[in-house]
């Protein structure tokens, strides 16, 4: 069972940042449930085999003031994927510093090392004001993408869910 974590302050932002991930999981027959980060219980954490922390809109950064709500991830040993804002959360939890770095739109990147089954050149979609980690990050059970794979690189999400 996959826990999708919604970090959106405004409910309608979930239409753009959470629902596309739910659609990808649904289309690939993955079992999942979605919770807003402020309502996650210990029971939810125990039930989840994996966690996907979604991104949110450019101006919605309230979650950064509530990183303590994610401290449970420090003891969570199962796979965690952070997308954009979710990547910021992972970076802050492992001691990295946040930096201003506004990027909007398509960008070509090269993955020299395989990341969730993908390597080489690819176009990614950015929508963020900050960065904490590089374009992609993997350490222990944490995976993170600064960009939005739910927009252009859906295979990354599917490959993560198959771990």
N, C-alpha and C positions, 0 to 999 in steps of 0.2 A: 504494500500500500504506500503510495507516494503522497506526502504532505506538500501541497502548494501553499506558500506563504505570501499573502497579499500585504504589501507595505503601503498601499495607496491610502491617502487621507480622504480623498473624495471618492464616493462609490462609483461615479461614472468613469473614473480613470481606470478602474478594473476592466472595463470593456476593451480597452486598448492594450493593457499590460498583463492581465491575468487570464481573461477569456481565451486569447490565442493559444496560451500554453495548455489550458484545459482542452481546447479543441484538438491540439496535437496529441495529447495523451489519450483522449477519447478515440480519435481516428486510429490509434495504434493499440487499442484494447488494453491500456494500462489502468489499473485500479488506482483511484486517487480521491482525495478530499481537500477542500480549500478552506483555509482559516485566515482571518486577519491576524497580524502579529500580536495585537493587543489582547486577543482572545484565545491564544494557544494554551492548552492545559497539559499537565503531565501525562494524562491519558492519551492525548493526541501525539505527543512525542514518542511514547512507548509503542503506539500503533503504527507509526511510520517506519518504513524500511529505507526510505530516501526522502530528501527534502529539496524542493526547488523554491528559492526565494526570488520572486518576480521583481522587475523594475517598476518604475512609476514615472509620472510626468516630470518635465524639466524643472518646474518650480515647486514640486512637492518633495521637500527634504525634511519633513518633520521626523521621519524615522531616524535621522542622524542624531537627534536629541534624545532618542530612546534606545540607544544601542544596548543599554542594560537589559532590555526586554529579550535580547538574543543571547544572553550569557549561557543559556542552556546548551547552545551549540558547541561550547568549549568542551563539554563532556560527551557530546553526541559522536559516536564512532562510525556511524553509517554515512554513506555518500551524501554530500550537500552540494548543490549547484546554486551559485549566486549569479543573478543576471543584473547587470548595471548597478542599481541601488543595492541589490543583494550582494554584488561583488564588493561594494563599499563596506557593507556590514562585515563581511568575512575579513577584509583587510584590516578594519579597525579592531576586530576581535583578536587578530593575531599580532597586533601592536604596530601596524603601519600608520602613517599620517595621511590625512586628507589634503589634496592639493586642488586648486582651481584648474580646470581644464575643460572648457566648453567645446563640445563637438556635436554637430547636428548633421545628419545625412550619411550618404554612402562613402565608404573608404575602403581601399584595397589594402589588405594586410597579407603578410606571408607567415605562415606557421612553420617554423623550422623543425619543431618537434611535434609529434602527433598530439592532438588534444581532442579527446572524446571521439577518436576514430577519424579525425580529419587532419590533413597535413597539406602544406603548399599554399598557393595563392587563393584568396577568396575575398569577395566583397562582403562587407559587414555594414550594418546600420547602427549608427551612433545617435544617442539622444541623452546627453548628460552635461552637467556643469562641473563635475569633479572627477577625480580618479584617486584611487588608493592603491590599486594593484595594476599590473600591466594589462594589455589587451586580453590575454588569457592567463590563467593561473591554475596550477594544480600542486597541492601539497597535502600529503596524507589523504584524508577523506574529503578535503575541500577542493572544489572546482569552481572557477569563476570566469565570467566573460564580461568585459566592460561594455560590450555592444549588446544588441538585442537579437539573439539567434531565433527567436520566435517570429521575426520579420523575414529574414533571408536565409538562415542557416538552421532550419528545423531539424536536420539530421543530428545536430549536436544534442538537442534535447532528447531525441529518441535514443541516441547512443548512451547518454547519461542514464536514462531510465532502464536501459538493458544491463547496466553494470551489475 
